[in-house]
Structure formats: structure tokens, C-alpha cells
Amino acid sequence: MHQTHKAIGILGGTFDPIHLGHLRMAIELYEALDLARVNITPTFKPMYRKQPVASPAQRLEMVKCAVADEPALFADDREIRRNGITYTIDTLLEMRAEIPETPLCLLVGIDAFLGFPSWHRWTEILDHAHIIVAHRPHYHLPHAGIIADLIQSHLQKEISFIHENISGGILLRPITALEISATDIRKQIAMGRNPRYLLPDGVYDYIKQHGTYTIRSI
């Protein structure tokens, strides 16, 4: 079924803080896949991870600072506004109701994709979105099991598939390997070290202004 709207990317995460690794992944996939835009969507409360140090409002503001000068990227506050534990399926259902004829592309790193069967209502996600798996060189995928079966049944070779179909495809896309850790950034800031060139200057300015990552908070 041909669609008249270009696909929108969705990159979720705690973004505690958002850094250049996140942003580089978003912009590379935006360009490679010819997306309409990428929504950067901070979680309110992650289900399976340690709770963020910065508050939901602070993390949203840092995302806004990060994308302020990049029209391809959009700070999406829907999970912050929704409150409670963040489930990807809820975000997809909400967006699908808003834009029923626009393909949605969930952008995930390969580590997150390998844990896909642990996600809440994971079997429904491909009914509402495509999954774009960003990988680094020398990545490895399992040859058997649920993930292998998913790839075998949903893998697409042509980018056009994600624009011509609402959902249901899996694409594997290489990205630049930037080994940047939000945990390490928080520790550097708490120790008084300079994290510049690991995150946007606007985000670092926000952190300094608000004392977001002090030794006490880490």
C-alpha cells in the first residue's frame, strides 16, 4: 500500500544526558533513510533500567537544547507528559492515532534489539512500526531463536519499503561507532572534568547552569 507521507523516526532513551552518540545516530539514519524527521523522545520512567539521575523535566530540556539548531530532529515530550512507566507500544499507539497514514520507524541500537523479546507487548510493535537496527562494524546477530526468526520473517533490503508500508519491516543500517557513555559523562562532570566534545555545548551549558550532575546526585 503506497503512502503519501514520508516515514518518521523515533529515537527513545533516558538521555541522561543526551550526547553526540545519540545525535549522530539520529542524523545519520535521518539522512540514510530519507526520513521526514526524527523524534527524540525521552522516557519518563524506564521499565528495565536504573532510574535516571536528572529529572524528566531536566532531561527533556537537555534534548531541546541539543536539537535547537537542527530542523531534522524534534524534541518529543509525549512520554514525559504521559508520566508513569514508559512503554514503547503506548507511544507507537498514540502516534498511530495521530498520524494513521505515516510510517513510523523505531530506531534502536543492536544491543537494545537483542533484548527486544523482553519489551512490554513486544509482539505488537511491528504491527505499528518498522524497526531500524543501527549497528557498528563487526556486529553479530544470533543464528537461532526469536531474534533470528524475526529477522528472517521481517528483514527488508530496500529503503523504499519503510515509506511504502505503514509498519512491519526490519532494516539493518550501519552507523558511525562513537563510544560515548552517558554514565561516564555524568562521572566526569561530578569530578569537575570537562566533557566538551562528548555532548553539545548547549547541553553542557544547561548542566553547568543547573548543577544537574553533582557528586551528590551521581
C-alpha positions as CSV (number, residue, x, y, z in Angstrom):
1,M,0.0,0.0,0.0
2,H,1.6,3.2,-1.1
3,Q,1.8,6.0,1.4
4,T,1.9,9.7,0.7
5,H,3.8,10.7,3.9
6,K,7.5,10.1,4.5
7,A,8.4,7.9,7.4
8,I,9.1,9.5,10.8
9,G,11.9,8.1,13.0
10,I,11.5,7.7,16.8
11,L,14.6,7.5,19.0
12,G,13.8,6.9,22.6
13,G,16.0,6.8,25.7
14,T,16.7,8.2,29.1
15,F,19.1,10.8,27.6
16,D,20.8,11.3,31.0
17,P,22.3,13.4,29.4
18,I,21.8,13.3,25.6
19,H,25.2,13.2,23.9
20,L,26.8,13.2,20.5
21,G,26.5,9.4,20.1
22,H,22.7,9.7,20.3
23,L,22.6,12.7,17.9
24,R,25.0,11.2,15.4
25,M,22.9,8.0,15.2
26,A,19.7,10.1,14.7
27,I,21.1,12.3,12.0
28,E,22.8,9.5,10.1
29,L,19.6,7.4,10.0
30,Y,17.6,10.5,9.1
31,E,19.8,11.0,6.0
32,A,20.3,7.4,5.1
33,L,16.6,6.5,5.2
34,D,15.3,9.9,3.9
35,L,13.1,10.3,6.9
36,A,10.7,13.3,7.4
37,R,12.3,13.9,10.8
38,V,13.5,12.0,13.9
39,N,11.6,12.5,17.1
40,I,14.0,12.4,20.1
41,T,11.7,11.0,22.8
42,P,13.0,10.9,26.4
43,T,11.4,8.4,28.7
44,F,9.6,9.4,31.9
45,K,10.5,6.3,33.9
46,P,12.3,3.4,32.2
47,M,11.0,-0.1,33.0
48,Y,14.2,-2.1,32.8
49,R,16.9,0.3,33.6
50,K,18.3,2.2,36.6
51,Q,16.3,5.3,37.2
52,P,17.9,8.5,35.6
53,V,19.8,11.0,37.7
54,A,18.3,14.0,36.1
55,S,14.6,14.7,36.4
56,P,12.2,14.1,33.5
57,A,11.9,17.8,33.0
58,Q,15.7,18.3,33.0
59,R,16.2,15.5,30.5
60,L,13.6,17.0,28.2
61,E,15.2,20.4,28.4
62,M,18.6,19.0,27.6
63,V,17.1,17.3,24.5
64,K,15.5,20.6,23.5
65,C,18.9,22.3,23.9
66,A,20.5,19.5,21.8
67,V,18.2,19.8,18.8
68,A,17.5,23.5,18.9
69,D,19.6,24.2,15.7
70,E,18.8,21.0,13.8
71,P,15.5,21.0,12.0
72,A,15.8,17.3,11.2
73,L,15.5,16.4,14.9
74,F,12.4,17.1,17.1
75,A,12.2,17.0,20.9
76,D,9.1,14.9,21.6
77,D,7.7,15.4,25.1
78,R,4.8,12.8,24.9
79,E,6.4,10.3,27.3
80,I,7.3,12.9,29.8
81,R,3.7,14.3,29.7
82,R,2.2,10.8,30.0
83,N,4.0,10.1,33.3
84,G,4.4,6.6,34.7
85,I,6.5,3.7,33.4
86,T,7.4,4.3,29.8
87,Y,6.3,1.6,27.3
88,T,7.2,1.9,23.6
89,I,4.0,0.3,22.5
90,D,2.0,3.1,24.2
91,T,4.0,5.8,22.3
92,L,3.5,4.0,19.0
93,L,-0.3,3.6,19.5
94,E,-0.5,7.3,20.4
95,M,1.4,8.4,17.4
96,R,-0.5,6.0,15.1
97,A,-3.8,7.5,16.3
98,E,-2.4,11.0,15.4
99,I,-0.9,10.2,12.1
100,P,-2.5,7.0,10.8
101,E,-1.1,7.2,7.3
102,T,2.5,7.9,8.2
103,P,5.0,5.1,8.5
104,L,6.9,5.1,11.9
105,C,10.4,3.8,12.3
106,L,11.7,2.8,15.7
107,L,15.4,3.5,15.8
108,V,17.3,1.1,18.1
109,G,20.8,0.1,18.7
110,I,21.7,-3.5,18.2
111,D,22.1,-4.2,22.0
112,A,18.5,-3.0,22.6
113,F,17.3,-5.1,19.7
114,L,18.8,-8.2,21.1
115,G,16.7,-7.7,24.2
116,F,13.5,-7.0,22.1
117,P,11.6,-10.0,23.3
118,S,11.7,-8.6,26.9
119,W,9.8,-5.5,25.9
120,H,6.3,-4.9,27.0
121,R,3.8,-6.2,24.4
122,W,6.7,-6.7,22.0
123,T,4.8,-8.9,19.6
124,E,2.6,-5.9,18.7
125,I,5.3,-3.4,17.9
126,L,5.9,-4.5,14.3
127,D,2.2,-4.1,13.7
128,H,2.6,-0.4,14.3
129,A,6.1,0.5,13.2
130,H,9.2,-0.6,11.4
131,I,12.4,-1.3,13.4
132,I,15.7,0.2,12.2
133,V,18.6,-1.6,13.9
134,A,21.7,0.6,14.0
135,H,24.8,-1.4,14.1
136,R,28.6,-0.9,14.3
137,P,31.2,-2.7,12.4
138,H,31.7,-6.4,13.2
139,Y,28.2,-6.8,14.7
140,H,26.8,-10.2,15.5
141,L,23.2,-11.4,15.3
142,P,22.0,-14.7,16.6
143,H,21.5,-17.6,14.1
144,A,18.7,-19.2,16.0
145,G,15.9,-18.1,18.4
146,I,13.3,-15.4,18.5
147,I,15.6,-12.6,17.1
148,A,16.8,-14.8,14.2
149,D,13.2,-15.8,13.4
150,L,12.1,-12.1,13.5
151,I,14.9,-11.1,11.1
152,Q,14.1,-13.9,8.7
153,S,10.5,-13.0,8.5
154,H,10.7,-9.2,8.5
155,L,14.1,-8.2,7.1
156,Q,13.9,-5.7,4.2
157,K,16.7,-4.8,1.8
158,E,15.1,-1.8,0.2
159,I,14.7,1.5,2.0
160,S,11.6,2.2,-0.1
161,F,9.7,-0.4,1.9
162,I,9.6,1.8,5.0
163,H,8.0,4.6,3.1
164,E,5.6,2.5,1.1
165,N,4.3,0.5,4.1
166,I,3.0,1.7,7.5
167,S,4.9,-0.9,9.5
168,G,6.3,-4.5,9.6
169,G,9.8,-4.1,8.3
170,I,13.2,-4.6,9.9
171,L,16.2,-2.8,8.4
172,L,19.8,-3.2,9.5
173,R,21.8,0.0,9.0
174,P,25.5,0.8,9.8
175,I,26.3,3.9,11.8
176,T,29.5,5.6,12.9
177,A,30.8,4.0,16.1
178,L,31.0,6.7,18.8
179,E,31.8,5.0,22.1
180,I,30.3,7.7,24.3
181,S,28.7,6.8,27.6
182,A,26.2,9.0,29.5
183,T,27.3,7.3,32.7
184,D,30.9,8.4,32.0
185,I,29.8,11.9,31.2
186,R,28.0,12.2,34.5
187,K,31.0,11.0,36.4
188,Q,33.4,13.4,34.6
189,I,31.1,16.3,35.4
190,A,30.8,15.3,39.0
191,M,34.6,15.2,39.3
192,G,35.0,18.6,37.7
193,R,36.3,17.4,34.4
194,N,35.4,19.0,31.1
195,P,33.0,16.8,28.9
196,R,33.1,19.1,25.9
197,Y,33.1,17.4,22.5
198,L,31.1,14.5,24.0
199,L,27.8,16.4,24.1
200,P,26.5,19.6,22.5
201,D,27.7,22.9,24.0
202,G,24.1,23.9,24.7
203,V,23.6,20.8,26.8
204,Y,26.8,21.3,28.7
205,D,25.8,24.9,29.4
206,Y,22.4,23.8,30.7
207,I,24.1,21.2,33.0
208,K,26.5,23.9,34.4
209,Q,23.7,26.4,34.9
210,H,21.5,24.0,36.8
211,G,24.1,21.8,38.6
212,T,22.4,18.8,37.1
213,Y,25.1,16.2,37.8
214,T,26.8,17.0,41.1
215,I,28.7,14.4,43.2
216,R,25.7,14.1,45.5
217,S,23.4,13.3,42.6
218,I,25.7,10.7,41.0
